Amino acid sequence: MSQESRSMKPHLILMAAIGVLLILDAARAWKRQLRLRVNQNCECGISGGISNRIVGGKITIPHIFPWVVAIFNKRILHCGGTLINDRYVLTAGHCVKWVQSADLTIGLGMHDIENPNEGYIARINEVILHEDFESDNLHDTNDIALIRLQHPVKMNENVKPACLPSKESDYTGYHVKVAGWGRVQREGDTSRFLRQATLKVMSWASCRNTSFGDHLTESMMCAYNDNTDACQGDSGGPLLHERRNGKYEIIGIVSWGIGCADPGIPGVYVKNTDYLNWIKYHSNDGIYCMDR
């Protein structure tokens, strides 16, 4: 080995060591970004109330889902969303992609969206669309977005955040709920009152065997029930799972589908467990409620 080759060895080792340190620093910084600020005086997922659309669904008890928000575009119902901490609303990417964020407002603490004395309207500070969002004529991929509110939300009995799911959770076969103000019938008007419907989560393989086929990615999940499905107007709204302790977690986001409550055709939802790091990273300046 030449003297020149031997003299380069320490230099290469040093460069490799620096590279490893930089990677470790980046990993530590990422972990710091994922650490959530938590308010010990509130809990997520606690149901409220008295203890375009949900087709075939029923009107909910007022404020039973205090995290469900209405997204208005120029004062017209545009989409649904879910409050996850005191500053952020989780919704579908397609709900914010083709609109001006200045035209959007958030209705919090609402059940009857035609009642001007119910809840309140919050303004938007920023819209964060997933960087890999893509859309075609049938569906959207990485269909997830966060909306940052101008001011922190004041929590009360009618305004509370939902819990986030655990990354390792599998909900196949579980009964879940969707909620929204969308159309009650395929060609009908949107609902004045928040409605809910109970669905069942399909296995990914079973959903892949439907007409969706290759359009379904592993970051999507499907849920269905006979004659009950989420329709237009419920886009961006939550797919909710009630834990054994009665607390609700948002496991999916209403994304896309074919038709509306058609037999054998489920609705497709964003699989939130695949996006937990993204959600936490981009919402970590908000204050979360305790999840216990």
C-alpha positions in Angstrom: 0.0 0.0 0.0 1.4 3.4 -0.9 2.1 6.1 1.6 -0.6 8.3 0.0 -3.3 5.5 0.4 -2.3 5.0 4.1 -2.5 8.8 4.7 -6.0 8.9 3.3 -7.4 6.2 5.7 -7.7 8.4 8.8 -9.4 11.1 6.7 -12.0 8.6 5.4 -12.6 7.3 8.9 -13.1 10.8 10.2 -15.5 11.6 7.3 -17.5 8.4 8.0 -17.6 9.3 11.7 -18.9 12.8 11.0 -21.6 11.3 8.7 -22.8 8.9 11.4 -22.9 11.8 14.0 -24.9 13.9 11.5 -27.4 11.0 11.0 -27.7 10.5 14.8 -28.3 14.3 15.3 -31.0 14.3 12.6 -32.6 11.3 14.2 -32.6 13.0 17.7 -34.0 16.2 16.2 -36.8 14.2 14.5 -37.6 12.5 17.8 -37.7 15.9 19.5 -40.1 17.1 16.9 -42.4 14.1 17.7 -42.5 14.9 21.4 -45.9 16.3 22.0 -46.8 19.1 24.5 -49.6 17.8 26.7 -52.1 19.6 28.9 -52.5 17.4 32.0 -55.9 19.1 32.8 -57.8 17.7 29.8 -58.3 14.3 28.2 -58.8 13.4 24.5 -61.6 11.3 23.1 -64.1 12.0 25.8 -67.6 12.0 24.3 -69.7 15.1 24.9 -73.5 15.7 25.0 -75.8 13.6 27.2 -74.1 10.4 27.0 -72.2 16.1 1.0 -73.1 12.9 3.8 -74.0 10.0 5.9 -76.4 7.9 3.8 -78.8 5.9 6.0 -77.2 7.4 9.2 -79.0 8.8 12.2 -78.9 12.2 13.8 -76.4 12.2 16.7 -77.0 13.2 20.2 -76.0 16.9 20.2 -72.2 17.3 20.8 -71.6 13.6 21.4 -68.6 14.0 19.1 -67.1 17.3 20.2 -64.0 16.9 18.0 -66.0 16.9 14.7 -65.7 20.2 12.9 -67.4 21.7 9.9 -65.1 23.2 7.2 -66.8 26.1 5.4 -65.8 27.5 2.0 -67.2 31.0 1.7 -69.7 30.1 4.4 -70.9 27.0 2.6 -70.3 23.5 4.0 -67.3 22.1 2.2 -65.9 19.2 4.3 -65.5 17.8 7.7 -62.5 17.6 9.9 -61.3 16.5 13.4 -59.8 18.6 16.2 -56.7 16.8 17.4 -55.2 19.4 19.8 -55.8 23.0 20.7 -54.5 24.3 17.4 -54.9 21.8 14.6 -57.7 20.2 12.6 -57.0 16.9 10.7 -58.8 16.6 7.3 -58.5 15.2 3.8 -55.9 16.6 1.4 -58.5 17.0 -1.4 -60.5 19.3 0.9 -57.8 21.9 0.8 -55.9 21.3 -2.4 -58.1 23.3 -4.8 -59.5 26.1 -2.6 -58.1 29.3 -1.3 -57.2 28.9 2.4 -58.4 32.5 3.0 -61.9 31.4 2.0 -62.0 28.6 4.6 -63.3 28.8 8.1 -63.8 26.2 10.8 -67.0 25.6 12.7 -66.3 24.3 16.2 -68.8 23.0 18.8 -71.6 22.7 16.3 -74.5 20.2 15.9 -77.0 22.3 14.0 -75.0 24.2 11.4 -77.9 26.5 10.6 -78.1 27.7 14.2 -76.1 31.0 14.4 -76.0 30.8 18.2 -74.4 27.3 18.3 -70.6 26.9 18.5 -68.3 29.4 16.9 -66.3 30.1 13.8 -62.5 30.0 13.9 -60.2 31.4 11.3 -57.3 29.6 9.6 -53.6 30.5 10.0 -52.1 27.8 7.7 -53.0 24.8 5.6 -50.4 21.9 5.6 -51.0 19.5 2.7 -49.1 16.2 2.6 -46.1 16.7 0.4 -46.8 13.5 -1.6 -50.5 14.2 -2.2 -51.6 13.0 -5.7 -54.9 12.9 -7.4 -56.5 11.3 -10.4 -60.1 10.9 -11.7 -61.0 8.2 -9.2 -59.0 8.7 -6.0 -56.4 10.6 -4.1 -53.2 9.3 -2.6 -51.7 10.5 0.6 -55.0 12.3 1.0 -54.2 14.0 4.3 -53.8 17.6 5.5 -53.6 19.7 8.7 -55.3 23.0 9.3 -53.6 25.3 11.8 -56.0 27.7 13.5 -55.2 31.4 14.1 -55.8 31.1 17.8 -55.7 28.1 20.3 -59.1 26.5 20.9 -60.8 27.1 24.2 -61.9 23.6 25.3 -65.3 23.1 26.8 -68.0 20.4 26.9 -68.8 20.9 23.2 -65.2 21.4 21.9 -62.7 18.6 22.7 -60.1 16.8 20.7 -60.2 13.1 19.6 -57.3 10.8 20.5 -54.8 9.6 17.9 -54.5 5.9 17.4 -51.5 3.7 18.3 -49.1 3.0 15.4 -49.3 -0.8 15.8 -53.1 -1.0 15.9 -55.1 -3.1 13.5 -58.8 -2.4 13.2 -59.8 -5.2 10.8 -63.3 -6.5 11.7 -63.9 -3.7 14.2 -67.2 -1.7 14.2 -66.4 2.0 13.8 -68.4 5.2 13.2 -68.4 8.0 10.7 -69.9 11.4 11.4 -70.7 14.4 9.2 -73.3 16.8 7.8 -73.3 15.4 4.3 -76.1 14.3 2.1 -78.7 12.0 3.7 -79.6 10.6 0.2 -77.6 10.3 -2.9 -79.1 13.3 -4.6 -80.4 15.0 -1.5 -79.4 18.1 0.4 -76.7 18.2 3.1 -77.9 17.6 6.6 -78.6 20.4 9.0 -77.7 18.2 12.0 -74.6 16.2 12.6 -75.3 12.5 11.7 -73.5 9.3 12.4 -73.4 5.8 10.9 -71.8 2.5 12.1 -69.6 0.7 9.7 -67.3 -2.4 9.8 -63.6 -2.3 8.8 -62.7 -4.7 6.0 -59.4 -6.4 5.7 -57.1 -4.8 3.2 -57.1 -7.9 1.0 -60.9 -8.1 0.9 -61.1 -4.5 -0.1 -58.5 -5.0 -2.8 -60.7 -7.7 -4.3 -63.5 -5.2 -4.9 -63.7 -3.0 -7.9 -61.1 -0.7 -6.4 -58.3 -3.2 -7.2 -55.0 -1.6 -7.8 -56.3 1.8 -6.9 -56.0 0.8 -3.2 -52.7 1.4 -1.5 -51.5 0.1 1.8 -52.0 3.5 3.4 -55.8 3.2 2.7 -58.4 1.3 4.6 -62.0 0.3 3.8 -65.2 0.2 5.8 -68.8 -0.6 4.9 -72.2 -1.6 6.0 -75.4 -2.5 4.1 -76.9 0.8 2.8 -74.8 2.9 5.0 -71.8 4.8 3.7 -70.1 8.2 3.8 -71.1 10.3 0.8 -70.0 13.7 -0.6 -70.0 16.3 2.1 -68.5 14.1 4.6 -65.1 14.2 2.9 -62.3 14.9 5.5 -64.5 13.8 8.4 -63.4 11.2 10.9 -63.6 7.4 11.0 -63.8 6.8 14.7 -63.1 3.8 16.9 -64.4 3.6 20.5 -61.9 2.0 22.8 -62.9 -0.3 25.6 -62.6 2.6 28.1 -65.1 4.6 26.0 -62.6 7.1 24.6 -62.7 7.7 20.8 -59.7 7.7 18.5 -59.6 8.9 14.9 -58.3 6.0 12.9 -59.2 7.2 9.4 -60.2 10.1 7.3 -63.1 10.0 4.8 -61.3 10.0 1.4 -63.0 8.5 -1.6 -65.3 5.8 -3.0 -67.5 4.8 -6.0 -71.1 5.8 -5.9 -72.9 6.2 -2.6 -74.0 3.4 -0.4 -73.9 1.0 -3.4 -74.2 -2.7 -2.4 -70.8 -4.4 -2.0 -68.8 -1.2 -2.5 -67.1 0.2 0.7 -65.9 3.6 1.4 -62.1 4.3 1.4 -60.4 6.1 4.2 -56.9 7.4 4.9 -55.2 4.9 7.3 -54.1 7.2 10.0 -51.7 4.8 11.7 -49.4 5.1 8.6 -49.3 8.9 9.0 -48.8 9.3 12.8 -45.2 10.7 12.5 -46.3 13.1 9.8 -49.3 14.3 11.9 -47.2 14.7 15.1 -44.3 16.4 13.3 -46.5 19.1 11.7 -48.8 19.7 14.7 -46.2 19.7 17.6 -46.6 23.4 18.4 -50.2 22.6 19.4 -51.0 21.4 22.9 -52.5 17.9 23.1 -54.8 16.6 25.8 -53.9 13.6 27.9 -54.4 10.1 26.4 -54.7 7.6 29.2 
